[in-house]
């Protein structure tokens, strides 16, 4: 359960589709120079677009940087590839 802004619990967190995440990530990069810090730019864009919290947008930015090879971490595609490889390994070990 998650506690919403109005104090009411909900069954799951709000999910944003990848297409919706791209725009605010780009916007932060565009307006960064107009703010005293990256966090100020993130908070401004999150507020203007009605994103749940600035931290949500910060996480999207970090994930975008990782996927672009600009930061350390596990890319979005890595877990999918790991599942595929595990499945192939299991399949080949049961057929031998």
Secondary structure, 3 states (H helix, E strand, C coil): CEECCCCCEECCCCCCCHHHHHHHHHHHHHHHHHCCCHHHHHHHHHHHHCCCCHHHHHHHHHHHHHHCCCCCCCCHHHHHHHHHHHHHHHHHHHHC
